[in-house]
């Protein structure tokens, strides 16, 4: 916002205060100007060079916060002028050199009552609108889309849990090249871009005018998911679930950051949310699901152990649980136990071979069939799951799809 607009907002707040009307009672000129400014810039989000005020709001709640900020700044300015005006006037007009003598009274009932009641009324006048806004910020009911946000050192994980796009999941990493960052004691070797340290490889995409609920947690230390233009800042705490929400009023790209000191790479985990139209969102959802399906069958992809275990549990429940049971203990004299099995806890090459080629055993009447019809990713996932479940703690605890591909040859 320009200096002229900031001055206009301040003067408006003072006028409302002088008239005795709360600036939060309706859509004020301040909020309207802020919302218009956010839309006029295309909703670029993120910090703006030379900006001194809050970021242009992109949601109704953010506009209320913006209005409250200007309203309370106006109140504080009026109090400042009144208190220091009276003080300096008294010092100047009642100085000893003019012959004034100090008063001898020690108490004044009127003054005591005034400086008790007036601050109380001021605090109430600030607390009521602030409380209404805070309560509104916490109302996450009736969301159109629910997204789980997982903070980790040092990136964000997103899972679309409910609503259109359900099932989509991805990791979001900083995409600013390290050459722009430089190293301790060394200058960067590339020119820094406009979105330096505030750009990612996978943006969160949501539709405009839809209520989006964000469920936050973390898998290591405390992080904080924050988008100033949405007036959202929610801590992500390991072992706990917190939530927040936003409803963008216009399309655009909005930028935030982890705002809880979480380790040495704290400065390198930005947040980018792209708000699009309903039609564009449908296109993104379809494309993202196709991309995920292609990655799921890509044998060259390197999976994390948590990803493999999650996928492997589903494969196990679909194909293996009937014989080996959910607890991995099998059925005595019929199906062998996987919990504590020397095949499962031993070298992974043997277990891969068993799933690809089957195994005959004189100890059990039913032989282990070949499961080579499963995809390489499914086999790698279910092996990783069994080697890390129940009481199993295999040394070779992870199998990548590429290893299954190699074993098929």
C-alpha angles and dihedrals in degrees: 000000000000123000090255092054092047090051089048091052092048093049090048091053091050091049091051090048092049090049091051093239121130114241090219097058095095143344100314129199088251094057093042091051092049093049092047091050091052091051093044092058091053092248094284091165124193129078120326122213112255094009116144102177134062118296114273106275120246098183135051091246091051089052090052090050089049091051092048090050092054092042094052093043087054091050091049091048092051091048090048093051093044097048098042091039091057092043096051092042090053093048093048101041099038102043121141093244089068091055099257118149124207118258118253100213118113103189136033119186093199092053092046091051093045097051090048099047100039096054089044091055091046092052092048090048089055098039099053098059092037091053092049091052094046091051089050091051090057097049102103095160125125095022119177094209130019120203125185114217119200119190117209137164100304117343141043130254121207128197121181101218105173139014129027108346095034110165097032114128134166145150121250118211134177109271099191106117114249087231087071092051099050126199133273106291093008131093120233115269095213131056111259116246129229092263097043110174090355101084130089139194094234119036124201106245122201135165121255120253092020125119109243119196115203117202110197132200137139137221101211121011136354115291130171127222109214136174109171094195088060094043088237124141116154126167118233108214126185111250094012135088122217129172142203136169144210138186113201115219096203139017124264143098118289126193134205140151145217102284098189118082101247107164143301094315093048091119091055104064107083127171124226123185119186114200113203139171121275091256093050090047091056089051091050093049092051092047094046093051091050090049091051092049090052092049092048090061096039106111091195094063116108110223128201117240091247091053092050093047092050093049092040092056090058092048091048092049091051101043113014111032095081092067106023097035128228091276092053094239097117123205116298114250091003113054125018122243118249092196103093093359113157088221092055096042095039131073110329094225091072094051091049089052092050092054093045099043106018125230137247120214130181090209094066125045093217116066123219107254125219115266097191089126088075117090120261089249093052092050092048091048097049092047090051090048095052093045091056102037137090108355094333117120104167118187090223092051103161134056122191122209090244089064090055090049090053092048092053091062 
